[in-house]
């Protein structure tokens, strides 16, 4: 994990961290071909972050979605949002033992334009609320700064004993 410090309007230092692929793998149980985030940047506790997914032509869903015109399935974009939020939820816990993140809700999902191989997909996640072991986030998926999808997602963390 990398740390950077920035000064906010209140002049208190703000620590932003990033999680490389090894840290992402340590936080999530997902593996290829279902891991939809390569790294997480600009982590501000569990308040916000940006997940990065490098979309490549060799991903298995492109074989059938769609042959000759590959388009990343919208549900996988939403899954990437949830995985990104899951990383910051797990990182924010004080416990060292593994946790599992379970997807609970998807609301207000909208898809604006196709995501294709070669795109770098950014999942901009902002926490809406938190209660006990449950979190809700608003996500915006962007490619080159253009909004391609958005949704509100909810998840629950349970301890993996």
Phi and psi in radians as a Rosetta constraint file:
Dihedral C 1 N 2 CA 2 C 2 CIRCULARHARMONIC -1.877 0.35
Dihedral N 2 CA 2 C 2 N 3 CIRCULARHARMONIC 2.489 0.35
Dihedral C 2 N 3 CA 3 C 3 CIRCULARHARMONIC -2.069 0.35
Dihedral N 3 CA 3 C 3 N 4 CIRCULARHARMONIC 2.473 0.35
Dihedral C 3 N 4 CA 4 C 4 CIRCULARHARMONIC -2.352 0.35
Dihedral N 4 CA 4 C 4 N 5 CIRCULARHARMONIC 2.657 0.35
Dihedral C 4 N 5 CA 5 C 5 CIRCULARHARMONIC -2.081 0.35
Dihedral N 5 CA 5 C 5 N 6 CIRCULARHARMONIC 2.397 0.35
Dihedral C 5 N 6 CA 6 C 6 CIRCULARHARMONIC -2.305 0.35
Dihedral N 6 CA 6 C 6 N 7 CIRCULARHARMONIC 2.739 0.35
Dihedral C 6 N 7 CA 7 C 7 CIRCULARHARMONIC -1.752 0.35
Dihedral N 7 CA 7 C 7 N 8 CIRCULARHARMONIC 2.223 0.35
Dihedral C 7 N 8 CA 8 C 8 CIRCULARHARMONIC -1.571 0.35
Dihedral N 8 CA 8 C 8 N 9 CIRCULARHARMONIC -3.099 0.35
Dihedral C 8 N 9 CA 9 C 9 CIRCULARHARMONIC -1.111 0.35
Dihedral N 9 CA 9 C 9 N 10 CIRCULARHARMONIC -0.481 0.35
Dihedral C 9 N 10 CA 10 C 10 CIRCULARHARMONIC -1.508 0.35
Dihedral N 10 CA 10 C 10 N 11 CIRCULARHARMONIC 0.090 0.35
Dihedral C 10 N 11 CA 11 C 11 CIRCULARHARMONIC 1.166 0.35
Dihedral N 11 CA 11 C 11 N 12 CIRCULARHARMONIC 0.185 0.35
Dihedral C 11 N 12 CA 12 C 12 CIRCULARHARMONIC -1.613 0.35
Dihedral N 12 CA 12 C 12 N 13 CIRCULARHARMONIC 2.395 0.35
Dihedral C 12 N 13 CA 13 C 13 CIRCULARHARMONIC -1.129 0.35
Dihedral N 13 CA 13 C 13 N 14 CIRCULARHARMONIC 2.498 0.35
Dihedral C 13 N 14 CA 14 C 14 CIRCULARHARMONIC -2.087 0.35
Dihedral N 14 CA 14 C 14 N 15 CIRCULARHARMONIC 2.168 0.35
Dihedral C 14 N 15 CA 15 C 15 CIRCULARHARMONIC -1.666 0.35
Dihedral N 15 CA 15 C 15 N 16 CIRCULARHARMONIC 2.111 0.35
Dihedral C 15 N 16 CA 16 C 16 CIRCULARHARMONIC -1.933 0.35
Dihedral N 16 CA 16 C 16 N 17 CIRCULARHARMONIC 2.385 0.35
Dihedral C 16 N 17 CA 17 C 17 CIRCULARHARMONIC -2.159 0.35
Dihedral N 17 CA 17 C 17 N 18 CIRCULARHARMONIC 2.907 0.35
Dihedral C 17 N 18 CA 18 C 18 CIRCULARHARMONIC -2.321 0.35
Dihedral N 18 CA 18 C 18 N 19 CIRCULARHARMONIC 2.695 0.35
Dihedral C 18 N 19 CA 19 C 19 CIRCULARHARMONIC -2.121 0.35
Dihedral N 19 CA 19 C 19 N 20 CIRCULARHARMONIC 2.092 0.35
Dihedral C 19 N 20 CA 20 C 20 CIRCULARHARMONIC -1.363 0.35
Dihedral N 20 CA 20 C 20 N 21 CIRCULARHARMONIC -3.114 0.35
Dihedral C 20 N 21 CA 21 C 21 CIRCULARHARMONIC -1.045 0.35
Dihedral N 21 CA 21 C 21 N 22 CIRCULARHARMONIC -0.625 0.35
Dihedral C 21 N 22 CA 22 C 22 CIRCULARHARMONIC -1.128 0.35
Dihedral N 22 CA 22 C 22 N 23 CIRCULARHARMONIC -0.698 0.35
Dihedral C 22 N 23 CA 23 C 23 CIRCULARHARMONIC -1.220 0.35
Dihedral N 23 CA 23 C 23 N 24 CIRCULARHARMONIC -0.683 0.35
Dihedral C 23 N 24 CA 24 C 24 CIRCULARHARMONIC -1.039 0.35
Dihedral N 24 CA 24 C 24 N 25 CIRCULARHARMONIC -0.806 0.35
Dihedral C 24 N 25 CA 25 C 25 CIRCULARHARMONIC -1.110 0.35
Dihedral N 25 CA 25 C 25 N 26 CIRCULARHARMONIC -0.571 0.35
Dihedral C 25 N 26 CA 26 C 26 CIRCULARHARMONIC -1.241 0.35
Dihedral N 26 CA 26 C 26 N 27 CIRCULARHARMONIC -0.472 0.35
Dihedral C 26 N 27 CA 27 C 27 CIRCULARHARMONIC -1.542 0.35
Dihedral N 27 CA 27 C 27 N 28 CIRCULARHARMONIC -0.559 0.35
Dihedral C 27 N 28 CA 28 C 28 CIRCULARHARMONIC -1.997 0.35
Dihedral N 28 CA 28 C 28 N 29 CIRCULARHARMONIC 2.591 0.35
Dihedral C 28 N 29 CA 29 C 29 CIRCULARHARMONIC -1.428 0.35
Dihedral N 29 CA 29 C 29 N 30 CIRCULARHARMONIC -0.176 0.35
Dihedral C 29 N 30 CA 30 C 30 CIRCULARHARMONIC -1.187 0.35
Dihedral N 30 CA 30 C 30 N 31 CIRCULARHARMONIC 2.532 0.35
Dihedral C 30 N 31 CA 31 C 31 CIRCULARHARMONIC -2.439 0.35
Dihedral N 31 CA 31 C 31 N 32 CIRCULARHARMONIC 2.936 0.35
Dihedral C 31 N 32 CA 32 C 32 CIRCULARHARMONIC -0.942 0.35
Dihedral N 32 CA 32 C 32 N 33 CIRCULARHARMONIC 2.373 0.35
Dihedral C 32 N 33 CA 33 C 33 CIRCULARHARMONIC -1.673 0.35
Dihedral N 33 CA 33 C 33 N 34 CIRCULARHARMONIC 0.262 0.35
Dihedral C 33 N 34 CA 34 C 34 CIRCULARHARMONIC -1.877 0.35
Dihedral N 34 CA 34 C 34 N 35 CIRCULARHARMONIC 0.153 0.35
Dihedral C 34 N 35 CA 35 C 35 CIRCULARHARMONIC -1.470 0.35
Dihedral N 35 CA 35 C 35 N 36 CIRCULARHARMONIC 2.075 0.35
Dihedral C 35 N 36 CA 36 C 36 CIRCULARHARMONIC -1.915 0.35
Dihedral N 36 CA 36 C 36 N 37 CIRCULARHARMONIC 0.267 0.35
Dihedral C 36 N 37 CA 37 C 37 CIRCULARHARMONIC -2.495 0.35
Dihedral N 37 CA 37 C 37 N 38 CIRCULARHARMONIC 2.325 0.35
Dihedral C 37 N 38 CA 38 C 38 CIRCULARHARMONIC -1.666 0.35
Dihedral N 38 CA 38 C 38 N 39 CIRCULARHARMONIC -0.553 0.35
Dihedral C 38 N 39 CA 39 C 39 CIRCULARHARMONIC -2.816 0.35
Dihedral N 39 CA 39 C 39 N 40 CIRCULARHARMONIC 2.844 0.35
Dihedral C 39 N 40 CA 40 C 40 CIRCULARHARMONIC -2.225 0.35
Dihedral N 40 CA 40 C 40 N 41 CIRCULARHARMONIC 2.243 0.35
Dihedral C 40 N 41 CA 41 C 41 CIRCULARHARMONIC -2.102 0.35
Dihedral N 41 CA 41 C 41 N 42 CIRCULARHARMONIC 2.971 0.35
Dihedral C 41 N 42 CA 42 C 42 CIRCULARHARMONIC 0.906 0.35
Dihedral N 42 CA 42 C 42 N 43 CIRCULARHARMONIC 0.710 0.35
Dihedral C 42 N 43 CA 43 C 43 CIRCULARHARMONIC -1.299 0.35
Dihedral N 43 CA 43 C 43 N 44 CIRCULARHARMONIC 2.156 0.35
Dihedral C 43 N 44 CA 44 C 44 CIRCULARHARMONIC -2.041 0.35
Dihedral N 44 CA 44 C 44 N 45 CIRCULARHARMONIC 1.389 0.35
Dihedral C 44 N 45 CA 45 C 45 CIRCULARHARMONIC 1.011 0.35
Dihedral N 45 CA 45 C 45 N 46 CIRCULARHARMONIC -2.321 0.35
Dihedral C 45 N 46 CA 46 C 46 CIRCULARHARMONIC -1.833 0.35
Dihedral N 46 CA 46 C 46 N 47 CIRCULARHARMONIC 0.292 0.35
Dihedral C 46 N 47 CA 47 C 47 CIRCULARHARMONIC -1.417 0.35
Dihedral N 47 CA 47 C 47 N 48 CIRCULARHARMONIC -0.723 0.35
Dihedral C 47 N 48 CA 48 C 48 CIRCULARHARMONIC -2.849 0.35
Dihedral N 48 CA 48 C 48 N 49 CIRCULARHARMONIC 2.842 0.35
Dihedral C 48 N 49 CA 49 C 49 CIRCULARHARMONIC -3.002 0.35
Dihedral N 49 CA 49 C 49 N 50 CIRCULARHARMONIC 3.006 0.35
Dihedral C 49 N 50 CA 50 C 50 CIRCULARHARMONIC -2.278 0.35
Dihedral N 50 CA 50 C 50 N 51 CIRCULARHARMONIC 2.055 0.35
Dihedral C 50 N 51 CA 51 C 51 CIRCULARHARMONIC -1.599 0.35
Dihedral N 51 CA 51 C 51 N 52 CIRCULARHARMONIC 2.568 0.35
Dihedral C 51 N 52 CA 52 C 52 CIRCULARHARMONIC -2.097 0.35
Dihedral N 52 CA 52 C 52 N 53 CIRCULARHARMONIC 2.278 0.35
Dihedral C 52 N 53 CA 53 C 53 CIRCULARHARMONIC -2.246 0.35
Dihedral N 53 CA 53 C 53 N 54 CIRCULARHARMONIC 2.056 0.35
Dihedral C 53 N 54 CA 54 C 54 CIRCULARHARMONIC -1.512 0.35
Dihedral N 54 CA 54 C 54 N 55 CIRCULARHARMONIC 1.941 0.35
Dihedral C 54 N 55 CA 55 C 55 CIRCULARHARMONIC -1.459 0.35
Dihedral N 55 CA 55 C 55 N 56 CIRCULARHARMONIC 2.114 0.35
Dihedral C 55 N 56 CA 56 C 56 CIRCULARHARMONIC -2.108 0.35
Dihedral N 56 CA 56 C 56 N 57 CIRCULARHARMONIC 2.637 0.35
Dihedral C 56 N 57 CA 57 C 57 CIRCULARHARMONIC -1.157 0.35
Dihedral N 57 CA 57 C 57 N 58 CIRCULARHARMONIC -0.365 0.35
Dihedral C 57 N 58 CA 58 C 58 CIRCULARHARMONIC -1.515 0.35
Dihedral N 58 CA 58 C 58 N 59 CIRCULARHARMONIC 0.141 0.35
Dihedral C 58 N 59 CA 59 C 59 CIRCULARHARMONIC -1.265 0.35
Dihedral N 59 CA 59 C 59 N 60 CIRCULARHARMONIC 2.404 0.35
Dihedral C 59 N 60 CA 60 C 60 CIRCULARHARMONIC -1.094 0.35
Dihedral N 60 CA 60 C 60 N 61 CIRCULARHARMONIC -0.487 0.35
Dihedral C 60 N 61 CA 61 C 61 CIRCULARHARMONIC -1.169 0.35
Dihedral N 61 CA 61 C 61 N 62 CIRCULARHARMONIC -0.375 0.35
Dihedral C 61 N 62 CA 62 C 62 CIRCULARHARMONIC -1.258 0.35
Dihedral N 62 CA 62 C 62 N 63 CIRCULARHARMONIC -0.306 0.35
Dihedral C 62 N 63 CA 63 C 63 CIRCULARHARMONIC -1.092 0.35
Dihedral N 63 CA 63 C 63 N 64 CIRCULARHARMONIC -0.583 0.35
Dihedral C 63 N 64 CA 64 C 64 CIRCULARHARMONIC -2.044 0.35
Dihedral N 64 CA 64 C 64 N 65 CIRCULARHARMONIC -0.034 0.35
Dihedral C 64 N 65 CA 65 C 65 CIRCULARHARMONIC -2.326 0.35
Dihedral N 65 CA 65 C 65 N 66 CIRCULARHARMONIC 1.331 0.35
Dihedral C 65 N 66 CA 66 C 66 CIRCULARHARMONIC -2.194 0.35
Dihedral N 66 CA 66 C 66 N 67 CIRCULARHARMONIC 2.474 0.35
Dihedral C 66 N 67 CA 67 C 67 CIRCULARHARMONIC -0.993 0.35
Dihedral N 67 CA 67 C 67 N 68 CIRCULARHARMONIC 2.228 0.35
Dihedral C 67 N 68 CA 68 C 68 CIRCULARHARMONIC 1.451 0.35
Dihedral N 68 CA 68 C 68 N 69 CIRCULARHARMONIC -0.206 0.35
Dihedral C 68 N 69 CA 69 C 69 CIRCULARHARMONIC -2.605 0.35
Dihedral N 69 CA 69 C 69 N 70 CIRCULARHARMONIC 1.220 0.35
Dihedral C 69 N 70 CA 70 C 70 CIRCULARHARMONIC -1.147 0.35
Dihedral N 70 CA 70 C 70 N 71 CIRCULARHARMONIC 2.234 0.35
Dihedral C 70 N 71 CA 71 C 71 CIRCULARHARMONIC -2.324 0.35
Dihedral N 71 CA 71 C 71 N 72 CIRCULARHARMONIC 2.278 0.35
Dihedral C 71 N 72 CA 72 C 72 CIRCULARHARMONIC -1.204 0.35
Dihedral N 72 CA 72 C 72 N 73 CIRCULARHARMONIC 2.222 0.35
Dihedral C 72 N 73 CA 73 C 73 CIRCULARHARMONIC -1.043 0.35
Dihedral N 73 CA 73 C 73 N 74 CIRCULARHARMONIC 2.387 0.35
Dihedral C 73 N 74 CA 74 C 74 CIRCULARHARMONIC -1.008 0.35
Dihedral N 74 CA 74 C 74 N 75 CIRCULARHARMONIC -0.652 0.35
Dihedral C 74 N 75 CA 75 C 75 CIRCULARHARMONIC -1.108 0.35
Dihedral N 75 CA 75 C 75 N 76 CIRCULARHARMONIC -0.509 0.35
Dihedral C 75 N 76 CA 76 C 76 CIRCULARHARMONIC -1.315 0.35
Dihedral N 76 CA 76 C 76 N 77 CIRCULARHARMONIC -0.515 0.35
Dihedral C 76 N 77 CA 77 C 77 CIRCULARHARMONIC -1.150 0.35
Dihedral N 77 CA 77 C 77 N 78 CIRCULARHARMONIC -0.773 0.35
Dihedral C 77 N 78 CA 78 C 78 CIRCULARHARMONIC -1.106 0.35
Dihedral N 78 CA 78 C 78 N 79 CIRCULARHARMONIC -0.714 0.35
Dihedral C 78 N 79 CA 79 C 79 CIRCULARHARMONIC -1.041 0.35
Dihedral N 79 CA 79 C 79 N 80 CIRCULARHARMONIC -0.707 0.35
Dihedral C 79 N 80 CA 80 C 80 CIRCULARHARMONIC -1.076 0.35
Dihedral N 80 CA 80 C 80 N 81 CIRCULARHARMONIC -0.669 0.35
Dihedral C 80 N 81 CA 81 C 81 CIRCULARHARMONIC -1.062 0.35
Dihedral N 81 CA 81 C 81 N 82 CIRCULARHARMONIC -0.831 0.35
Dihedral C 81 N 82 CA 82 C 82 CIRCULARHARMONIC -1.106 0.35
Dihedral N 82 CA 82 C 82 N 83 CIRCULARHARMONIC -0.724 0.35
Dihedral C 82 N 83 CA 83 C 83 CIRCULARHARMONIC -1.121 0.35
Dihedral N 83 CA 83 C 83 N 84 CIRCULARHARMONIC -0.691 0.35
Dihedral C 83 N 84 CA 84 C 84 CIRCULARHARMONIC -1.066 0.35
Dihedral N 84 CA 84 C 84 N 85 CIRCULARHARMONIC -0.843 0.35
Dihedral C 84 N 85 CA 85 C 85 CIRCULARHARMONIC -1.080 0.35
Dihedral N 85 CA 85 C 85 N 86 CIRCULARHARMONIC -0.666 0.35
Dihedral C 85 N 86 CA 86 C 86 CIRCULARHARMONIC -1.043 0.35
Dihedral N 86 CA 86 C 86 N 87 CIRCULARHARMONIC -0.682 0.35
Dihedral C 86 N 87 CA 87 C 87 CIRCULARHARMONIC -1.040 0.35
Dihedral N 87 CA 87 C 87 N 88 CIRCULARHARMONIC -0.842 0.35
Dihedral C 87 N 88 CA 88 C 88 CIRCULARHARMONIC -1.233 0.35
Dihedral N 88 CA 88 C 88 N 89 CIRCULARHARMONIC -0.527 0.35
Dihedral C 88 N 89 CA 89 C 89 CIRCULARHARMONIC -1.136 0.35
Dihedral N 89 CA 89 C 89 N 90 CIRCULARHARMONIC -0.805 0.35
Dihedral C 89 N 90 CA 90 C 90 CIRCULARHARMONIC -1.158 0.35
Dihedral N 90 CA 90 C 90 N 91 CIRCULARHARMONIC -0.749 0.35
Dihedral C 90 N 91 CA 91 C 91 CIRCULARHARMONIC -1.084 0.35
Dihedral N 91 CA 91 C 91 N 92 CIRCULARHARMONIC -0.548 0.35
Dihedral C 91 N 92 CA 92 C 92 CIRCULARHARMONIC -1.342 0.35
Dihedral N 92 CA 92 C 92 N 93 CIRCULARHARMONIC -0.198 0.35
Dihedral C 92 N 93 CA 93 C 93 CIRCULARHARMONIC -1.412 0.35
Dihedral N 93 CA 93 C 93 N 94 CIRCULARHARMONIC 2.508 0.35
Dihedral C 93 N 94 CA 94 C 94 CIRCULARHARMONIC -1.384 0.35
Dihedral N 94 CA 94 C 94 N 95 CIRCULARHARMONIC -0.346 0.35
Dihedral C 94 N 95 CA 95 C 95 CIRCULARHARMONIC -1.321 0.35
Dihedral N 95 CA 95 C 95 N 96 CIRCULARHARMONIC 2.571 0.35
Dihedral C 95 N 96 CA 96 C 96 CIRCULARHARMONIC -1.580 0.35
Dihedral N 96 CA 96 C 96 N 97 CIRCULARHARMONIC -0.329 0.35
Dihedral C 96 N 97 CA 97 C 97 CIRCULARHARMONIC -1.299 0.35
Dihedral N 97 CA 97 C 97 N 98 CIRCULARHARMONIC 2.661 0.35
Dihedral C 97 N 98 CA 98 C 98 CIRCULARHARMONIC -1.104 0.35
Dihedral N 98 CA 98 C 98 N 99 CIRCULARHARMONIC 2.612 0.35
Dihedral C 98 N 99 CA 99 C 99 CIRCULARHARMONIC -2.148 0.35
Dihedral N 99 CA 99 C 99 N 100 CIRCULARHARMONIC 2.733 0.35
Dihedral C 99 N 100 CA 100 C 100 CIRCULARHARMONIC -1.957 0.35
Dihedral N 100 CA 100 C 100 N 101 CIRCULARHARMONIC 2.443 0.35
Dihedral C 100 N 101 CA 101 C 101 CIRCULARHARMONIC -1.915 0.35
Dihedral N 101 CA 101 C 101 N 102 CIRCULARHARMONIC 2.141 0.35
Dihedral C 101 N 102 CA 102 C 102 CIRCULARHARMONIC -1.938 0.35
Dihedral N 102 CA 102 C 102 N 103 CIRCULARHARMONIC 2.230 0.35
Dihedral C 102 N 103 CA 103 C 103 CIRCULARHARMONIC -1.139 0.35
Dihedral N 103 CA 103 C 103 N 104 CIRCULARHARMONIC 2.272 0.35
Dihedral C 103 N 104 CA 104 C 104 CIRCULARHARMONIC -1.955 0.35
Dihedral N 104 CA 104 C 104 N 105 CIRCULARHARMONIC -0.801 0.35
Dihedral C 104 N 105 CA 105 C 105 CIRCULARHARMONIC -2.456 0.35
Dihedral N 105 CA 105 C 105 N 106 CIRCULARHARMONIC 2.643 0.35
Dihedral C 105 N 106 CA 106 C 106 CIRCULARHARMONIC -2.322 0.35
Dihedral N 106 CA 106 C 106 N 107 CIRCULARHARMONIC 2.174 0.35
Dihedral C 106 N 107 CA 107 C 107 CIRCULARHARMONIC -2.333 0.35
Dihedral N 107 CA 107 C 107 N 108 CIRCULARHARMONIC 2.635 0.35
Dihedral C 107 N 108 CA 108 C 108 CIRCULARHARMONIC 0.936 0.35
Dihedral N 108 CA 108 C 108 N 109 CIRCULARHARMONIC 0.647 0.35
Dihedral C 108 N 109 CA 109 C 109 CIRCULARHARMONIC -1.266 0.35
Dihedral N 109 CA 109 C 109 N 110 CIRCULARHARMONIC 2.340 0.35
Dihedral C 109 N 110 CA 110 C 110 CIRCULARHARMONIC -2.443 0.35
Dihedral N 110 CA 110 C 110 N 111 CIRCULARHARMONIC 2.479 0.35
Dihedral C 110 N 111 CA 111 C 111 CIRCULARHARMONIC -2.070 0.35
Dihedral N 111 CA 111 C 111 N 112 CIRCULARHARMONIC 2.226 0.35
Dihedral C 111 N 112 CA 112 C 112 CIRCULARHARMONIC -1.774 0.35
Dihedral N 112 CA 112 C 112 N 113 CIRCULARHARMONIC -0.663 0.35
Dihedral C 112 N 113 CA 113 C 113 CIRCULARHARMONIC -2.772 0.35
Dihedral N 113 CA 113 C 113 N 114 CIRCULARHARMONIC 2.750 0.35
Dihedral C 113 N 114 CA 114 C 114 CIRCULARHARMONIC -1.165 0.35
Dihedral N 114 CA 114 C 114 N 115 CIRCULARHARMONIC 2.592 0.35
Dihedral C 114 N 115 CA 115 C 115 CIRCULARHARMONIC -1.888 0.35
Dihedral N 115 CA 115 C 115 N 116 CIRCULARHARMONIC 2.269 0.35
Dihedral C 115 N 116 CA 116 C 116 CIRCULARHARMONIC -2.233 0.35
Dihedral N 116 CA 116 C 116 N 117 CIRCULARHARMONIC 2.861 0.35
Dihedral C 116 N 117 CA 117 C 117 CIRCULARHARMONIC -0.936 0.35
Dihedral N 117 CA 117 C 117 N 118 CIRCULARHARMONIC 2.428 0.35
Dihedral C 117 N 118 CA 118 C 118 CIRCULARHARMONIC 1.754 0.35
Dihedral N 118 CA 118 C 118 N 119 CIRCULARHARMONIC -0.345 0.35
Dihedral C 118 N 119 CA 119 C 119 CIRCULARHARMONIC -1.286 0.35
Dihedral N 119 CA 119 C 119 N 120 CIRCULARHARMONIC 2.583 0.35
Dihedral C 119 N 120 CA 120 C 120 CIRCULARHARMONIC -1.855 0.35
Dihedral N 120 CA 120 C 120 N 121 CIRCULARHARMONIC 1.945 0.35
Dihedral C 120 N 121 CA 121 C 121 CIRCULARHARMONIC -1.606 0.35
Dihedral N 121 CA 121 C 121 N 122 CIRCULARHARMONIC 2.243 0.35
Dihedral C 121 N 122 CA 122 C 122 CIRCULARHARMONIC -1.954 0.35
Dihedral N 122 CA 122 C 122 N 123 CIRCULARHARMONIC 2.218 0.35
Dihedral C 122 N 123 CA 123 C 123 CIRCULARHARMONIC -1.779 0.35
Dihedral N 123 CA 123 C 123 N 124 CIRCULARHARMONIC 1.824 0.35
Dihedral C 123 N 124 CA 124 C 124 CIRCULARHARMONIC -1.587 0.35
Dihedral N 124 CA 124 C 124 N 125 CIRCULARHARMONIC 1.921 0.35
Dihedral C 124 N 125 CA 125 C 125 CIRCULARHARMONIC -1.980 0.35
Dihedral N 125 CA 125 C 125 N 126 CIRCULARHARMONIC 2.336 0.35
Dihedral C 125 N 126 CA 126 C 126 CIRCULARHARMONIC -2.296 0.35
Dihedral N 126 CA 126 C 126 N 127 CIRCULARHARMONIC 2.224 0.35
Dihedral C 126 N 127 CA 127 C 127 CIRCULARHARMONIC -1.173 0.35
Dihedral N 127 CA 127 C 127 N 128 CIRCULARHARMONIC 2.318 0.35
Dihedral C 127 N 128 CA 128 C 128 CIRCULARHARMONIC -1.631 0.35
Dihedral N 128 CA 128 C 128 N 129 CIRCULARHARMONIC -0.855 0.35
Dihedral C 128 N 129 CA 129 C 129 CIRCULARHARMONIC -2.783 0.35
Dihedral N 129 CA 129 C 129 N 130 CIRCULARHARMONIC 2.946 0.35
Dihedral C 129 N 130 CA 130 C 130 CIRCULARHARMONIC -2.606 0.35
Dihedral N 130 CA 130 C 130 N 131 CIRCULARHARMONIC 2.334 0.35
Dihedral C 130 N 131 CA 131 C 131 CIRCULARHARMONIC -2.442 0.35
Dihedral N 131 CA 131 C 131 N 132 CIRCULARHARMONIC 2.146 0.35
Dihedral C 131 N 132 CA 132 C 132 CIRCULARHARMONIC 0.842 0.35
Dihedral N 132 CA 132 C 132 N 133 CIRCULARHARMONIC -1.969 0.35
Dihedral C 132 N 133 CA 133 C 133 CIRCULARHARMONIC -1.797 0.35
Dihedral N 133 CA 133 C 133 N 134 CIRCULARHARMONIC 0.413 0.35
Dihedral C 133 N 134 CA 134 C 134 CIRCULARHARMONIC -2.151 0.35
Dihedral N 134 CA 134 C 134 N 135 CIRCULARHARMONIC 2.464 0.35
Dihedral C 134 N 135 CA 135 C 135 CIRCULARHARMONIC -2.295 0.35
Dihedral N 135 CA 135 C 135 N 136 CIRCULARHARMONIC 2.573 0.35
Dihedral C 135 N 136 CA 136 C 136 CIRCULARHARMONIC -2.238 0.35
Dihedral N 136 CA 136 C 136 N 137 CIRCULARHARMONIC 2.360 0.35
Dihedral C 136 N 137 CA 137 C 137 CIRCULARHARMONIC -2.270 0.35
Dihedral N 137 CA 137 C 137 N 138 CIRCULARHARMONIC 2.620 0.35
Dihedral C 137 N 138 CA 138 C 138 CIRCULARHARMONIC -1.759 0.35
Dihedral N 138 CA 138 C 138 N 139 CIRCULARHARMONIC 2.256 0.35
Dihedral C 138 N 139 CA 139 C 139 CIRCULARHARMONIC -2.106 0.35
Dihedral N 139 CA 139 C 139 N 140 CIRCULARHARMONIC 2.474 0.35
Dihedral C 139 N 140 CA 140 C 140 CIRCULARHARMONIC -2.204 0.35
Dihedral N 140 CA 140 C 140 N 141 CIRCULARHARMONIC 2.146 0.35
Dihedral C 140 N 141 CA 141 C 141 CIRCULARHARMONIC -1.668 0.35
Dihedral N 141 CA 141 C 141 N 142 CIRCULARHARMONIC 2.276 0.35
Dihedral C 141 N 142 CA 142 C 142 CIRCULARHARMONIC -2.301 0.35
Dihedral N 142 CA 142 C 142 N 143 CIRCULARHARMONIC 2.589 0.35
Dihedral C 142 N 143 CA 143 C 143 CIRCULARHARMONIC -2.205 0.35
Dihedral N 143 CA 143 C 143 N 144 CIRCULARHARMONIC 2.131 0.35
Dihedral C 143 N 144 CA 144 C 144 CIRCULARHARMONIC 0.878 0.35
Dihedral N 144 CA 144 C 144 N 145 CIRCULARHARMONIC 0.702 0.35
Dihedral C 144 N 145 CA 145 C 145 CIRCULARHARMONIC 1.439 0.35
Dihedral N 145 CA 145 C 145 N 146 CIRCULARHARMONIC -0.131 0.35
Dihedral C 145 N 146 CA 146 C 146 CIRCULARHARMONIC -1.632 0.35
Dihedral N 146 CA 146 C 146 N 147 CIRCULARHARMONIC 2.281 0.35
Dihedral C 146 N 147 CA 147 C 147 CIRCULARHARMONIC -1.161 0.35
Dihedral N 147 CA 147 C 147 N 148 CIRCULARHARMONIC 2.161 0.35
Dihedral C 147 N 148 CA 148 C 148 CIRCULARHARMONIC -1.959 0.35
Dihedral N 148 CA 148 C 148 N 149 CIRCULARHARMONIC -0.422 0.35
Dihedral C 148 N 149 CA 149 C 149 CIRCULARHARMONIC -2.829 0.35
Dihedral N 149 CA 149 C 149 N 150 CIRCULARHARMONIC 2.761 0.35
Dihedral C 149 N 150 CA 150 C 150 CIRCULARHARMONIC -2.654 0.35
Dihedral N 150 CA 150 C 150 N 151 CIRCULARHARMONIC 2.706 0.35
Dihedral C 150 N 151 CA 151 C 151 CIRCULARHARMONIC -2.994 0.35
Dihedral N 151 CA 151 C 151 N 152 CIRCULARHARMONIC 2.853 0.35
Dihedral C 151 N 152 CA 152 C 152 CIRCULARHARMONIC -1.891 0.35
Dihedral N 152 CA 152 C 152 N 153 CIRCULARHARMONIC 2.302 0.35
Dihedral C 152 N 153 CA 153 C 153 CIRCULARHARMONIC -2.230 0.35
Dihedral N 153 CA 153 C 153 N 154 CIRCULARHARMONIC 2.605 0.35
Dihedral C 153 N 154 CA 154 C 154 CIRCULARHARMONIC -2.242 0.35
Dihedral N 154 CA 154 C 154 N 155 CIRCULARHARMONIC 2.558 0.35
Dihedral C 154 N 155 CA 155 C 155 CIRCULARHARMONIC -2.529 0.35
Dihedral N 155 CA 155 C 155 N 156 CIRCULARHARMONIC 2.774 0.35
Dihedral C 155 N 156 CA 156 C 156 CIRCULARHARMONIC -2.210 0.35
Dihedral N 156 CA 156 C 156 N 157 CIRCULARHARMONIC 2.422 0.35
Dihedral C 156 N 157 CA 157 C 157 CIRCULARHARMONIC -1.806 0.35
Dihedral N 157 CA 157 C 157 N 158 CIRCULARHARMONIC 2.293 0.35
Dihedral C 157 N 158 CA 158 C 158 CIRCULARHARMONIC -2.167 0.35
Dihedral N 158 CA 158 C 158 N 159 CIRCULARHARMONIC 2.575 0.35
Dihedral C 158 N 159 CA 159 C 159 CIRCULARHARMONIC -1.287 0.35
Dihedral N 159 CA 159 C 159 N 160 CIRCULARHARMONIC 2.389 0.35
Dihedral C 159 N 160 CA 160 C 160 CIRCULARHARMONIC -1.689 0.35
Dihedral N 160 CA 160 C 160 N 161 CIRCULARHARMONIC 1.674 0.35
